[in-house]
């Protein structure tokens, strides 16, 4: 339902003339992304694709902890380089 609301809001605002607004296209992009996620949900009902969709979901569930540690490492390095960049600007 969230995707339908986003896409409907995008269409209505686009018809009202808000075509130059950057936030409108972010709204439309999120709506389209939600529609693609909904497609994966409906692909679970087809026998030939159900196993693959379940496999993808299980992989994302198993990789959660690794991604958490990975992003903490990325944040640590970015903070370090940010501080080093501040020193070079002195």
MMTF fields as JSON, N, C-alpha, C and O atoms, coordinates in Angstrom:
{
  "mmtfVersion": "1.0.0",
  "mmtfProducer": "UNKNOWN",
  "numBonds": 359,
  "numAtoms": 360,
  "numGroups": 90,
  "numChains": 1,
  "numModels": 1,
  "chainsPerModel": [1],
  "groupsPerChain": [90],
  "chainIdList": ["A"],
  "bondAtomList": [4, 2, 8, 6, 12, 10, 16, 14, 20, 18, 24, 22, 28, 26, 32, 30, 36, 34, 40, 38, 44, 42, 48, 46, 52, 50, 56, 54, 60, 58, 64, 62, 68, 66, 72, 70, 76, 74, 80, 78, 84, 82, 88, 86, 92, 90, 96, 94, 100, 98, 104, 102, 108, 106, 112, 110, 116, 114, 120, 118, 124, 122, 128, 126, 132, 130, 136, 134, 140, 138, 144, 142, 148, 146, 152, 150, 156, 154, 160, 158, 164, 162, 168, 166, 172, 170, 176, 174, 180, 178, 184, 182, 188, 186, 192, 190, 196, 194, 200, 198, 204, 202, 208, 206, 212, 210, 216, 214, 220, 218, 224, 222, 228, 226, 232, 230, 236, 234, 240, 238, 244, 242, 248, 246, 252, 250, 256, 254, 260, 258, 264, 262, 268, 266, 272, 270, 276, 274, 280, 278, 284, 282, 288, 286, 292, 290, 296, 294, 300, 298, 304, 302, 308, 306, 312, 310, 316, 314, 320, 318, 324, 322, 328, 326, 332, 330, 336, 334, 340, 338, 344, 342, 348, 346, 352, 350, 356, 354],
  "bondOrderList": [1, 1, 1, 1, 1, 1, 1, 1, 1, 1, 1, 1, 1, 1, 1, 1, 1, 1, 1, 1, 1, 1, 1, 1, 1, 1, 1, 1, 1, 1, 1, 1, 1, 1, 1, 1, 1, 1, 1, 1, 1, 1, 1, 1, 1, 1, 1, 1, 1, 1, 1, 1, 1, 1, 1, 1, 1, 1, 1, 1, 1, 1, 1, 1, 1, 1, 1, 1, 1, 1, 1, 1, 1, 1, 1, 1, 1, 1, 1, 1, 1, 1, 1, 1, 1, 1, 1, 1, 1],
  "groupList": [{"groupName": "UNK", "atomNameList": ["N", "CA", "C", "O"], "elementList": ["N", "C", "C", "O"], "formalChargeList": [0, 0, 0, 0], "bondAtomList": [1, 0, 2, 1, 3, 2], "bondOrderList": [1, 1, 2], "singleLetterCode": "X", "chemCompType": "L-PEPTIDE LINKING"}],
  "groupTypeList": [0, 0, 0, 0, 0, 0, 0, 0, 0, 0, 0, 0, 0, 0, 0, 0, 0, 0, 0, 0, 0, 0, 0, 0, 0, 0, 0, 0, 0, 0, 0, 0, 0, 0, 0, 0, 0, 0, 0, 0, 0, 0, 0, 0, 0, 0, 0, 0, 0, 0, 0, 0, 0, 0, 0, 0, 0, 0, 0, 0, 0, 0, 0, 0, 0, 0, 0, 0, 0, 0, 0, 0, 0, 0, 0, 0, 0, 0, 0, 0, 0, 0, 0, 0, 0, 0, 0, 0, 0, 0],
  "groupIdList": [1, 2, 3, 4, 5, 6, 7, 8, 9, 10, 11, 12, 13, 14, 15, 16, 17, 18, 19, 20, 21, 22, 23, 24, 25, 26, 27, 28, 29, 30, 31, 32, 33, 34, 35, 36, 37, 38, 39, 40, 41, 42, 43, 44, 45, 46, 47, 48, 49, 50, 51, 52, 53, 54, 55, 56, 57, 58, 59, 60, 61, 62, 63, 64, 65, 66, 67, 68, 69, 70, 71, 72, 73, 74, 75, 76, 77, 78, 79, 80, 81, 82, 83, 84, 85, 86, 87, 88, 89, 90],
  "secStructList": [7, 2, 2, 2, 2, 2, 2, 2, 2, 2, 2, 2, 2, 2, 2, 6, 6, 7, 6, 6, 7, 2, 2, 2, 2, 2, 2, 2, 2, 2, 2, 2, 2, 2, 2, 2, 2, 2, 2, 2, 2, 2, 2, 6, 6, 1, 2, 2, 2, 2, 2, 2, 2, 2, 2, 2, 2, 2, 2, 2, 2, 2, 6, 2, 2, 2, 2, 2, 2, 2, 2, 2, 2, 2, 2, 2, 2, 2, 2, 2, 2, 2, 2, 2, 2, 2, 2, 2, 6, 7],
  "xCoordList": [0.827, 0.0, 0.874, 0.51, 2.028, 2.937, 3.4, 3.494, 3.691, 4.146, 3.051, 3.326, 1.824, 0.711, 0.509, 0.207, 0.674, 0.535, 1.646, 1.396, 2.883, 4.006, 3.855, 4.072, 3.484, 3.327, 2.156, 2.255, 1.059, -0.087, 0.275, -0.116, 1.019, 1.439, 2.369, 2.281, 3.25, 4.147, 3.357, 3.637, 2.375, 1.584, 0.777, 0.732, 0.147, -0.675, 0.184, -0.176, 1.318, 2.184, 2.797, 3.019, 3.068, 3.595, 2.546, 2.87, 1.297, 0.223, -0.074, -0.542, 0.197, -0.019, 1.097, 0.992, 2.149, 3.187, 4.445, 5.264, 4.636, 5.853, 6.936, 7.518, 7.207, 8.139, 9.592, 10.469, 9.881, 11.27, 11.733, 12.857, 10.893, 11.224, 12.001, 11.537, 13.189, 14.046, 13.402, 13.519, 12.731, 12.098, 10.988, 10.706, 10.361, 9.324, 9.905, 9.281, 11.097, 11.71, 12.269, 12.355, 12.645, 13.007, 11.782, 11.87, 10.64, 9.377, 9.024, 8.636, 9.156, 8.876, 9.838, 9.432, 11.12, 12.108, 11.835, 11.964, 11.455, 11.104, 9.86, 9.774, 8.902, 7.69, 7.983, 7.441, 8.835, 9.194, 10.0, 9.816, 10.9, 11.671, 10.743, 10.942, 9.734, 8.771, 7.968, 7.63, 7.665, 6.96, 7.812, 7.292, 9.111, 9.988, 10.081, 10.112, 10.125, 10.132, 8.843, 8.847, 7.74, 6.461, 6.465, 5.842, 7.166, 7.283, 7.98, 7.568, 9.041, 9.705, 8.763, 8.815, 7.91, 6.936, 5.985, 5.67, 5.53, 4.608, 5.3, 4.649, 6.614, 7.34, 7.428, 7.735, 7.168, 7.181, 6.03, 6.095, 4.979, 3.814, 4.014, 3.268, 5.004, 5.276, 6.284, 7.334, 5.971, 6.804, 8.227, 9.168, 8.395, 9.739, 10.635, 11.857, 10.079, 10.896, 10.862, 11.65, 9.989, 9.823, 11.094, 11.452, 11.784, 12.999, 14.098, 14.843, 14.199, 15.236, 14.963, 15.888, 13.716, 13.364, 13.634, 14.154, 13.283, 13.551, 15.056, 15.504, 15.831, 17.272, 17.856, 18.745, 17.366, 17.836, 17.477, 18.297, 16.27, 15.848, 16.715, 17.13, 16.994, 17.832, 19.26, 19.881, 19.78, 21.124, 21.172, 22.128, 20.157, 20.136, 19.982, 20.541, 19.241, 19.113, 20.423, 20.76, 21.162, 22.421, 23.545, 24.482, 23.474, 24.56, 24.394, 25.242, 23.33, 23.057, 24.215, 24.646, 24.722, 25.785, 27.055, 27.72, 27.39, 28.564, 28.419, 29.364, 27.255, 27.044, 27.129, 27.628, 26.654, 26.741, 28.205, 28.596, 29.013, 30.432, 31.144, 32.016, 30.789, 31.391, 31.136, 32.059, 29.888, 29.572, 30.207, 30.526, 30.396, 31.125, 32.576, 33.141, 33.172, 34.528, 34.614, 35.558, 33.636, 33.601, 33.485, 34.174, 32.614, 32.469, 33.751, 34.107, 34.443, 35.689, 36.742, 37.403, 36.905, 37.883, 37.493, 38.356, 36.217, 35.801, 36.014, 36.385, 35.791, 36.044, 37.53, 37.914, 38.362, 39.807, 40.266, 41.031, 39.809, 40.213, 39.646, 40.279, 38.486, 37.915, 38.795, 39.076, 39.227, 40.106, 41.456, 41.988, 42.005, 43.268, 43.114, 44.032, 42.0, 41.755, 41.638, 42.07, 41.059, 40.962, 42.373, 42.623, 43.287, 44.652, 45.378, 46.151, 45.135, 45.834, 45.328, 46.018, 44.161, 43.621, 44.118, 43.844, 44.847, 45.362, 46.484, 47.006],
  "yCoordList": [-1.186, 0.0, 1.255, 2.274, 1.172, 2.315, 2.718, 3.908, 1.73, 2.034, 2.7, 3.599, 2.269, 2.877, 4.329, 5.175, 4.621, 5.999, 6.868, 7.993, 6.352, 7.129, 7.415, 8.541, 6.4, 6.588, 7.528, 8.38, 7.381, 8.276, 9.714, 10.636, 9.915, 11.27, 11.844, 13.029, 11.026, 11.486, 11.924, 12.974, 11.125, 11.449, 12.724, 13.588, 12.842, 14.025, 15.285, 16.302, 15.224, 16.4, 16.734, 17.906, 15.732, 15.971, 16.641, 17.532, 16.217, 16.837, 18.262, 19.081, 18.562, 19.91, 20.875, 22.075, 20.371, 21.244, 21.333, 22.219, 20.466, 20.466, 19.625, 18.741, 19.898, 19.059, 19.416, 18.602, 20.582, 20.991, 20.738, 21.091, 20.139, 19.899, 18.591, 17.541, 18.661, 17.486, 16.476, 15.272, 16.936, 16.032, 15.204, 14.091, 15.746, 14.994, 13.741, 12.68, 13.862, 12.713, 11.713, 10.521, 12.181, 11.246, 10.442, 9.231, 11.109, 10.438, 9.411, 8.288, 9.791, 8.856, 7.687, 6.557, 7.945, 6.865, 5.874, 4.666, 6.374, 5.471, 4.648, 3.469, 5.281, 4.56, 3.438, 2.34, 3.708, 2.681, 1.569, 0.396, 1.929, 0.911, 0.002, -1.213, 0.577, -0.234, -1.145, -2.267, -0.673, -1.523, -2.715, -3.817, -2.506, -3.623, -4.616, -5.825, -4.121, -5.034, -5.835, -7.007, -5.195, -5.897, -7.002, -8.048, -6.763, -7.794, -9.031, -10.154, -8.832, -9.979, -10.72, -11.947, -9.987, -10.63, -11.515, -12.629, -11.025, -11.806, -12.939, -13.905, -12.84, -13.931, -15.156, -16.246, -15.003, -16.158, -17.108, -18.279, -16.63, -17.472, -18.377, -19.341, -18.087, -18.902, -19.983, -19.676, -21.219, -22.34, -22.28, -22.665, -21.804, -21.802, -20.713, -20.831, -19.672, -18.595, -18.545, -17.813, -19.287, -19.209, -19.599, -18.96, -20.644, -21.091, -20.041, -19.834, -19.381, -18.359, -17.132, -16.567, -16.718, -15.57, -15.899, -15.067, -17.096, -17.493, -17.532, -17.147, -17.998, -18.041, -16.63, -16.422, -15.674, -14.29, -13.717, -13.043, -13.974, -13.476, -14.072, -13.357, -15.362, -16.009, -15.461, -15.31, -15.164, -14.592, -13.223, -12.917, -12.39, -11.076, -11.189, -10.378, -12.172, -12.355, -12.828, -12.43, -13.674, -14.181, -13.15, -13.232, -12.203, -11.246, -9.995, -9.105, -9.908, -8.72, -8.358, -7.205, -9.317, -9.043, -8.585, -7.649, -9.256, -8.842, -7.42, -6.638, -7.065, -5.712, -4.677, -3.574, -5.01, -4.097, -3.826, -2.671, -4.874, -4.718, -3.994, -3.161, -4.294, -3.655, -2.151, -1.369, -1.734, -0.31, 0.423, 1.606, -0.256, 0.363, 0.604, 1.655, -0.347, -0.158, 0.973, 1.762, 1.061, 2.148, 3.495, 4.45, 3.572, 4.819, 5.176, 6.351, 4.182, 4.437, 5.011, 5.993, 4.415, 4.925, 6.297, 7.158, 6.511, 7.823, 8.895, 10.02, 8.578, 9.536, 9.845, 10.999, 8.828, 9.013, 9.916, 10.855, 9.639, 10.447, 11.858, 12.798, 12.021, 13.354, 14.175, 15.343, 13.566, 14.264, 14.583, 15.678, 13.637, 13.89, 14.994, 15.795, 15.056, 16.107, 17.465, 18.474, 17.503, 18.769, 19.269, 20.474, 18.352, 18.736, 19.331, 20.278, 18.783, 19.277, 20.644, 21.342, 21.045, 22.356, 23.478, 24.65, 23.133, 24.165, 24.95, 25.849],
  "zCoordList": [0.0, 0.0, 0.0, -0.587, 0.661, 0.726, -0.664, -0.966, -1.521, -2.875, -3.692, -4.486, -3.503, -4.232, -3.829, -4.672, -2.542, -2.067, -2.632, -3.065, -2.631, -3.157, -4.646, -5.093, -5.406, -6.848, -7.139, -8.022, -6.414, -6.602, -6.265, -6.981, -5.179, -4.814, -5.875, -6.195, -6.419, -7.473, -8.705, -9.283, -9.104, -10.288, -10.071, -10.946, -8.919, -8.641, -8.596, -9.188, -7.898, -7.823, -9.174, -9.481, -9.974, -11.309, -12.19, -12.974, -12.064, -12.841, -12.386, -13.177, -11.116, -10.601, -10.999, -10.748, -11.607, -12.138, -11.308, -11.553, -10.344, -9.538, -10.214, -9.586, -11.484, -12.237, -11.982, -12.269, -11.46, -11.231, -9.802, -9.447, -8.99, -7.588, -7.46, -7.902, -6.851, -6.679, -5.738, -5.962, -4.698, -3.732, -4.369, -3.925, -5.406, -6.105, -6.743, -6.718, -7.314, -7.966, -6.957, -7.252, -5.783, -4.711, -4.31, -4.107, -4.193, -3.866, -4.933, -4.612, -6.2, -7.287, -7.318, -7.59, -7.042, -7.011, -5.899, -6.098, -4.722, -3.619, -3.95, -3.606, -4.62, -5.009, -5.988, -5.86, -6.963, -7.949, -7.296, -7.622, -6.367, -5.651, -4.855, -4.827, -4.207, -3.449, -4.375, -3.999, -5.569, -6.529, -6.952, -7.125, -7.121, -7.471, -6.323, -6.553, -5.088, -3.944, -3.875, -3.499, -4.24, -4.257, -5.322, -5.14, -6.423, -7.461, -6.913, -7.203, -6.118, -5.501, -4.56, -4.464, -3.874, -2.986, -3.793, -3.374, -4.942, -5.756, -6.485, -6.885, -6.667, -7.313, -6.415, -6.897, -5.131, -4.227, -4.511, -4.135, -5.166, -5.434, -6.645, -6.819, -7.482, -8.66, -8.262, -7.698, -8.548, -8.098, -8.64, -7.947, -9.866, -10.455, -9.865, -9.946, -9.283, -8.717, -7.197, -6.598, -6.564, -5.106, -4.365, -3.376, -4.832, -4.149, -4.241, -3.283, -5.387, -5.554, -4.696, -4.113, -4.614, -3.776, -2.31, -1.567, -1.907, -0.519, -0.244, 0.836, -1.225, -1.074, -0.911, -0.085, -1.684, -1.572, -0.212, 0.411, 0.255, 1.573, 2.669, 3.581, 2.598, 3.604, 3.587, 4.639, 2.398, 2.324, 2.983, 3.696, 2.758, 3.391, 4.904, 5.644, 5.366, 6.813, 7.433, 8.548, 6.721, 7.253, 7.202, 7.995, 6.308, 6.118, 6.992, 6.942, 7.784, 8.608, 9.514, 9.534, 10.262, 11.235, 10.527, 10.971, 9.416, 8.654, 8.153, 8.248, 7.62, 7.108, 8.222, 7.997, 9.413, 10.545, 10.885, 11.057, 10.981, 11.288, 10.147, 10.396, 8.925, 7.758, 7.763, 7.532, 8.026, 8.024, 9.201, 9.085, 10.329, 11.432, 11.005, 11.308, 10.313, 9.802, 8.796, 8.828, 7.902, 6.919, 7.631, 7.272, 8.641, 9.395, 10.142, 10.23, 10.675, 11.385, 10.439, 10.777, 9.269, 8.318, 7.783, 7.611, 7.52, 7.026, 8.084, 7.748, 9.343, 10.414, 10.511, 10.7, 10.385, 10.426, 9.277, 9.496, 8.071, 6.925, 6.999, 6.518, 7.581, 7.772, 8.708, 8.439, 9.801, 10.745, 10.086, 10.266, 9.331, 8.638, 7.597, 7.422, 6.915, 5.927, 6.606, 6.048, 7.802, 8.533, 8.894, 8.877, 9.218, 9.565, 8.355, 8.502, 7.166, 5.977, 5.552, 4.808, 5.993, 5.617, 6.526, 6.266, 7.591, 8.495, 7.926, 8.586]
}
